[in-house]
Amino acid sequence: MASEVEETMKRIQSHKGVVGTIVVNSEGIPIKTTMDNTTTVQYAGLISQLSDKARSVVRDLDPTNDLTFLRIRSRKHEIMVAPDKEFILIVIQNPTE
Amino acid sequence: MAKELKFQSTVTAEQPNSEIKKRKRSEAQIEEWETIRRQSTTVEDKDLNIEGVMRLTLSVEMQRFLGCVFGEHVSPEMPWTNIKKEQLQAYLTAETEKSEIFAVKEPLMEFPGTEILVGYICSAKEPNQFYICTTEAAKKTVLEMIIKDEAEQERRVSSYIYKVCQEWNPLGSGKEVEDNQPKHARPLLEMQTWAAASHLNQPVMFQDRNVDDVQDGYVKFDPRRHKYVTVTRKRTDIAVQAVPEKCLSVAQTDTPLPSNIWTQYEFHADAQKEIEDEELSRSIKQFLHEKSPQMADLVRYNSVFDLYKVDYPDLVTAGHDVQVPKKIIYSEYQSFMDVRNCKGKVISAAAWHPMWTGVVACAYIDHMQNDGIENDVILQDVFSTNLVLIWSFMDALNPKLLLRSPRKVHALQFSPYNENLMAGGCSSGQVLVWDLCDKLKVEEDISLSDDKLKYRHALHDLMGWTRPTTRNRLVNPALISSLEFSHSSSIMDIKWLSPYYEISHLGRYQELKSNQPTSLQFLTCSEDGSVFVWDLNARGSRRPPKMKPKRRREYKFMVRQRGALSYKQMAVLKPHYKFVAESPSSKGCLPLSVIAVEAFPLRYMLQTQTGFRRKFNMTERLLYKPEFQQVKSLPKSKVYIGSMEGHVIHATWEGYEFNLGEEMNSETLKFKSCGDQHDGSVSALCLSPFNKKLILTVGGSVFGIWRDGIKNVPVLWRTSSVMLTSGAWSLFRPSMFYIARVDGAIEVWDFLVQSNKPVLVQSISGSALTGIYPSRLGPVQNIIGVSDITGNFRIFFVPQEHMKSDPRNKEAVTEFFHRETECRHFAQERQDKWKACNADLLQVKKMDIQAAMKKREAEKKAKERLEREKRIQEEKELQMGKLKEEKDHMKEEKAMKRWNLEQEKYLTDVLLEKKKLDESALMDKKVPLDKFQEDERQKRLKQEERMKQQDKLTERISLMFPEIIRETVKADTNMEMVLKELEETVNIFVEHYKENEEKALMFKTNNTFEYQVNWKELLAEGKNRRHVIDVELYRNTGRIDRYHKAKQELKEKLDSLQGKKGEYGKQGPSRRGDLQLKKLSHLGRREK
């Protein structure tokens, strides 16, 4: 079971320029990660917070709407966030690599 | 003072032992001072002259009793002391009267105070002598005296004391003193104060002010004189805290990750750890299953494309892309014009040499003039010099070769694979073939120095008297087709056929016969509606198809033989096969103007020896040789023709399978498509060099681009406001072509750039252009030749911008036309559908239109008849009146005229003589003015002509669109409405019909036919007609008569001349003589 999860994450990780993949639960606690502990904790905490905020923004704009995906483009990375009810999948990619 | 001294002594006592000597001395001094002082302060032994002070002697016991014992209470230093009044009173009461004190008992008893002042008198001779103050006043005075004495004594003492300056010995107090003293601990603060100037200049607002409220509210002036003291403040104390406050700040130089409530927990995310919770694991799996494909897609996309890249800077690939486009201009390189031979002539055709660079052939014909005898076509044909000139870039003034032709040449074409052959088409319908006999090469052989050239020119000039026969510039046609087998009307175009195949007698393409290297066939089309195939190889036995390079000797032979090339001999050349084009609209032949056949593959290779990367000069002549290629398939038997009536036809033929037995097989062309979009004769029909299927046609004021496969309509056509005369495809861009206009401008079109208007319109000549010819060869490919109506052949450089072409353009062109075709098909389909649906409606409309037209025509005719009648009546009246008057006036008028003329002449003569002017010079000066006037007149005529045309056009248009259509246009969309209207109109028509029938019947019964013949009118009309016919006839018969007469005369003249100059007569070939004769007769007739 768990190996399947890891396999999926590895598949994503194998793409060009992918720096890390994290699965975070709804409380912001990382469950699975391919990065080191400190970075994971940072990403998990901050991104889950941001994603919650983004979701609330979307809901405020239209109560029937929901956030499905979030992309944060920075100078160095692109952070892609796929939020769900229970978990959040975070992929950090360096597209210019 | 004593105290001080004492203090001083104590101070000295404190001094260290080392200074004992000094102290001893000072003690001695003190003693001395004491004595002095004693003397001074001692109460003197004399009576004090003060009221109330008494002198008495007191015994020792008494002294003791009173408390004023000498040596105990009083002393010489301190003589005065106070005694108690109670003690004194007690003593007085107790003692007896014998005591001396009783003398002062009474005043003493009355003394108010408690203490009585007593003083010992030291200086008295007797001891125990005392002063006593008996009254209060005395006591006061004595006390004052004592203070006074003391002060006196102190003064005296102090003046006696000798003070010595001594060293200051600090004992510890110095520091304290120093601390209290203000000192300059730092440099003084410098202060500067100033007021802002703006503050001074500000507007002042005055307001009420209570003087009592403020300190300096008012100043009081005393009436008296008062001195005011001004105290200046010289110092200001300002305290400044100059020491910065102490501050304490701490910076964190270590950079840990910032943490907040969300990230500060100490959670250890272990990736390797297996997830134990079954539920959690399943849900994660589920989640990842959902989300990972999308995420993977995005990640992949991201790694391939940079979605956020700024592409704008990359849009401009090269710097020159953003530059402002330069103005494109076709600049002129050269202009060919032979003033001697071709003045006032028109270039009817021109052709670039396909193998020699910078060689062009131009055919010149006369202007079509409108006035009188000049318009005589036959005379013009017979007597005018019909030249075809071959120009080269070397010389812009003198043509390279002069080709002779018996008739006007309307078409010219070099053979694309034989450098010496050129075919021409005459106005008589004959075909000419010139053999240039390698004469173009001659110039190559000459390698003369400048001097030699000069001499040669000089010699040539001197030889001007010789006949030009020796000049090798003249070329006569090598072949002329026989008149009987030629076209019956002027040849309009010539096209050479493929060298790889030939058209057989049966009209079919076939392989070459074994002994022929190439075929030598060409097509001609003519005004009589026929297309002929000519085959030069057919005469193979007589003439080798390819010319061997001729030696000079042979050439001479040719010259001698020239006279022998008579028309009769030429009769052998006859067409090979014949096509006939029939008019699609009416029975009869279709006058053709242009023809085009499918291009055949032929490459030209540079023949002239050239150095590596040599730069080619424009004037340099390079020779290219055709390189034949293997062609496998037979060409399709199809031909494109343009007619004088504006048809553009794509025609095919089949040929025959067996010989019909006729001398020349002929066949009617089958029209695959026939479009008549042109409003005038088709003047150009060109196949695109890039796309076999595209055809450019120019005719009238319309040019069109046709595509194979689309029937009867061009893919694209544009109407211009001016007439177009010619057109040609660009050799560089598949989408570009040139159009020549009547107003002397060329249009450059590029339908990929813009298809609604030309890319460039450049006016290059003041007069109408007749043709446009892009050059096709090597280094001179960038030029384009334009001929105009004044006989100039101008050569222009094609700008670089129009020579560049994107390889994708070719596809784009195909795509463009494909799209256009689709559109057209779609539109056609829709139209057909609509027509099918609304057939009845159309029928009704047609009927309506016809009815309306008929009605109008009838009206018009009636009107015209009325007018004619009226006019005839008027004319008659006038003539009757005139005839009478004329007879009387004729003689008078004639005489008057003559008189006036003579007078005028006389006057002018006198004037000229007086002013000493030359008539001829004046006439010369007048020439430009005349010319200008003539031009004006021409212009006006043209304008009028145009106006007339306009009227006609509008009339035609108005006929085509009667009012009925306009009314019903909108109703078309609704079928029901239309039907309703239809019914109504039908009803109306029925009613009208009934009415009209009645009327017509009435009219018929009322007006029975009666025609009155006016014999006089009829006769006059007949006479008039007869007169017209006679005049025309006379002209014709008269011309023949005149011609014969002139011929006779000239023959006589010539005979007489021959008698004089026998040699000329022998040498001169008969034809030349004939020509001259004709010319002379022509001139003679003119003089008449």
Interface residues (C-beta under 8 A of the other chain):
Chain A: M1 A2 E4 V5 T8 M9 R11 I12 H15 K16 G17 V18 V23 G28 I29 P30 I31 K32 T33 T34 M35 N37 T38 T40 V41 Q42 A44 G45 L46 S48 Q49 F69 R71 R73 E78 M80 A82 D84 E86 F87 L89 V91 Q93 P95 T96 E97
Chain B: L257 N260 W262 T263 Y265 F267 H268 A269 D270 A271 E274 I275 E278 L280 S281 R282 S283 I284 K285 F287 L288 H289 E290 K291 S292 Q294 M295 A296 L298 V299 R300 N302 S303 D306 Y308
